[in-house]
Amino acid sequence: IFVTIETITGHEISVTGNHFIRVYKDDYLPADKLTVDHSIYVYNDNHTTLYPVQIKSITTSWKKGVYNPFTLSGTILVNNVLASCYAVGKMGKTHYRKHSAFLPLRLWYKISKFIFPNQEPYEDKIQGVHWILDWMVYHHKIINFIHYPILALSLFVCTELAMKIGNFIYMRAAKELNIFSKFQ
């Protein structure tokens, strides 16, 4: 079942009900949780301004086919409507949770493009799900289990690094200004 959302400006997007849509003041919500009281983000015709627009109607229908591209930003424009590349599923219940879970794929892409600039790391000649994504979904319990400790460790390391840099800057400035000589 697909959810088709139309705005008062005529912008329209059709997605599965569990697909995240960027919503004004509510972050990302699954399409089947949206109401006409929500506003979604759209780009103007020049693609220069992203602004919220009130939803005019929401309909459901049976449609065939699913297309779910993976982007570095985790978002995509469909008919000038801002949507997430992610949907509620085994790998997480929020857009941001999914985006952080797929960080290794984005890092691998960046590293591969740096090492092999003329090759596409995820180019696949067959249709369907790339084997790496398929593996991650299959092993979602392991990935979900290690995700939060790694996130906490990353936050700790970043905090420590920021404190070390701040301390270095402070000590360097103090030395330049001869603050320590006043106390001797």
C-alpha positions as CSV (number, residue, x, y, z in Angstrom):
1,I,0.0,0.0,0.0
2,F,1.3,3.4,-1.0
3,V,0.5,6.7,0.6
4,T,0.1,9.7,-1.7
5,I,0.5,13.1,-0.1
6,E,-0.5,16.2,-1.9
7,T,0.2,19.7,-0.7
8,I,-1.8,22.9,-1.1
9,T,0.8,24.0,-3.7
10,G,0.2,20.9,-5.8
11,H,3.4,19.1,-4.8
12,E,2.9,15.3,-4.6
13,I,4.8,12.3,-3.4
14,S,3.9,8.6,-3.3
15,V,5.7,6.4,-0.8
16,T,5.1,3.3,1.2
17,G,3.5,3.9,4.6
18,N,6.6,3.3,6.6
19,H,8.8,5.6,4.6
20,F,10.0,8.7,6.4
21,I,8.9,12.2,5.2
22,R,10.5,15.4,6.6
23,V,7.8,17.2,8.5
24,Y,7.7,20.8,9.8
25,K,8.2,20.9,13.6
26,D,8.1,17.1,13.9
27,D,11.3,16.1,12.2
28,Y,10.7,12.9,10.2
29,L,7.6,10.8,10.4
30,P,6.4,7.7,8.6
31,A,4.1,8.6,5.8
32,D,1.2,6.6,7.3
33,K,1.4,8.8,10.5
34,L,0.9,12.1,8.6
35,T,-2.3,14.1,8.7
36,V,-3.6,17.1,6.9
37,D,-2.6,19.1,10.0
38,H,1.1,18.5,9.1
39,S,3.3,20.6,6.8
40,I,6.0,18.9,4.7
41,Y,9.1,20.5,3.2
42,V,9.2,21.3,-0.5
43,Y,11.6,23.2,-2.8
44,N,10.5,26.1,-4.9
45,D,10.7,25.8,-8.6
46,N,14.3,27.2,-8.7
47,H,15.5,24.7,-6.1
48,T,16.8,27.6,-4.0
49,T,14.5,27.6,-1.0
50,L,13.2,24.8,1.1
51,Y,10.0,25.7,2.9
52,P,7.1,24.0,4.7
53,V,3.8,23.6,2.9
54,Q,0.5,22.4,4.4
55,I,-0.8,18.9,3.4
56,K,-4.0,19.1,1.3
57,S,-4.8,15.5,1.0
58,I,-3.6,12.0,1.8
59,T,-4.8,8.9,-0.1
60,T,-3.8,5.3,-0.1
61,S,-3.6,3.0,-3.1
62,W,-2.1,-0.3,-4.3
63,K,0.9,0.3,-6.5
64,K,3.5,-2.0,-7.9
65,G,7.3,-1.6,-7.4
66,V,9.6,-0.1,-4.8
67,Y,12.6,2.1,-5.4
68,N,14.8,3.1,-2.4
69,P,18.0,4.9,-3.3
70,F,20.8,5.3,-0.8
71,T,22.3,8.8,-0.7
72,L,25.1,10.3,1.4
73,S,22.8,12.8,3.0
74,G,20.1,10.3,3.8
75,T,17.6,12.4,2.0
76,I,16.1,12.7,-1.5
77,L,13.9,15.1,-3.5
78,V,10.9,13.5,-5.1
79,N,8.8,15.9,-7.2
80,N,10.5,18.7,-5.1
81,V,9.3,17.1,-1.8
82,L,12.0,16.4,0.7
83,A,11.9,12.8,1.9
84,S,14.2,10.4,3.7
85,C,15.9,7.5,2.0
86,Y,14.9,5.3,4.9
87,A,11.8,3.6,6.1
88,V,10.9,2.1,9.5
89,G,12.3,-1.4,9.6
90,K,14.7,-3.8,11.3
91,M,17.6,-1.4,11.2
92,G,15.9,1.3,13.2
93,K,12.7,3.2,14.0
94,T,13.9,6.7,13.2
95,H,15.5,8.5,10.2
96,Y,18.5,9.5,12.3
97,R,18.9,6.0,13.8
98,K,19.0,4.5,10.3
99,H,21.3,7.2,9.0
100,S,23.8,6.5,11.8
101,A,23.5,2.7,11.3
102,F,24.6,3.2,7.7
103,L,27.6,5.4,8.5
104,P,30.0,2.6,7.6
105,L,28.6,2.4,4.1
106,R,29.0,6.2,3.7
107,L,32.5,6.1,5.0
108,W,33.4,3.2,2.7
109,Y,32.0,5.2,-0.2
110,K,34.1,8.3,0.6
111,I,37.3,6.2,1.2
112,S,36.8,4.2,-2.0
113,K,36.1,7.4,-4.1
114,F,39.3,8.8,-2.7
115,I,41.4,5.7,-3.5
116,F,39.7,4.9,-6.8
117,P,38.2,8.2,-8.1
118,N,37.0,6.8,-11.4
119,Q,35.1,3.8,-10.0
120,E,31.7,3.7,-8.3
121,P,32.1,1.6,-5.1
122,Y,28.5,0.5,-5.0
123,E,27.8,0.2,-8.7
124,D,25.9,-3.0,-9.2
125,K,24.8,-4.3,-12.6
126,I,21.9,-6.4,-11.2
127,Q,18.6,-5.1,-9.9
128,G,17.7,-5.5,-6.3
129,V,19.4,-4.9,-3.0
130,H,23.1,-4.5,-2.9
131,W,24.8,-7.3,-1.0
132,I,26.2,-5.1,1.7
133,L,22.7,-3.7,2.5
134,D,21.3,-7.1,2.4
135,W,23.9,-8.4,4.8
136,M,23.3,-5.5,7.2
137,V,19.5,-6.1,7.2
138,Y,20.1,-9.8,7.8
139,H,22.4,-9.1,10.7
140,H,20.4,-6.2,12.1
141,K,20.4,-7.6,15.6
142,I,24.2,-7.6,15.9
143,I,24.3,-4.1,14.3
144,N,21.7,-2.8,16.7
145,F,23.5,-4.3,19.6
146,I,26.8,-2.7,18.8
147,H,25.5,0.6,17.6
148,Y,24.8,2.4,20.9
149,P,28.2,1.4,22.6
150,I,30.0,2.7,19.5
151,L,28.0,5.9,19.5
152,A,28.7,6.4,23.2
153,L,32.4,5.7,22.6
154,S,32.5,8.1,19.7
155,L,30.9,10.8,21.8
156,F,33.4,10.3,24.6
157,V,36.4,10.4,22.2
158,C,35.0,13.6,20.6
159,T,34.5,15.2,24.0
160,E,38.0,14.3,25.1
161,L,39.5,15.6,21.9
162,A,37.6,18.9,22.2
163,M,38.8,19.3,25.8
164,K,42.4,18.5,24.7
165,I,42.2,21.1,21.9
166,G,40.7,23.6,24.2
167,N,43.3,23.1,26.8
168,F,46.1,23.3,24.2
169,I,44.7,26.6,22.9
170,Y,44.3,28.0,26.4
171,M,47.9,27.0,27.3
172,R,49.2,28.5,24.0
173,A,47.4,31.8,24.6
174,A,48.5,31.9,28.2
175,K,52.1,31.4,27.1
176,E,51.8,34.1,24.4
177,L,50.3,36.6,26.9
178,N,52.7,35.7,29.7
179,I,49.9,35.0,32.1
180,F,52.0,32.5,34.1
181,S,54.7,35.1,34.8
182,K,52.3,37.1,36.9
183,F,52.0,34.3,39.4
184,Q,55.8,33.7,39.9
